[in-house]
């Protein structure tokens, strides 16, 4: 089983979810602030999640400060912002084999737990 998590070290929610999922040294762990995201990684996440919008965080502080909330963003825009600025990745992103779980919604965390138990 291949397990990867993309998270932010300063995010308490990420830490809580990592503990809940039992993330340990068997996981490929990527701290997105210290190790930025490559275009290839973002493209792979998009392929699994269905769209760049699905992995884009509107909660990022820069979303409003850059005025993105007043703009009509395209898939190309979402991709550009996620690659440019780690805070735009909805987190955590958990990849278990060929399944992706994005964000901290209960259903996503539960889905990741179920995939780990399978």
Secondary structure, 3 states (H helix, E strand, C coil): CCEEEEECCCCHHHHHHHHHHCCCCCCEEEECCCCCCCHHHHHHHHHHHCCCHHHECCCCHHHHHCCHHHCCCCHHHHHHHHHHCHHHECCCEEEECCEEEECCCHHHHHHHHHHHHC
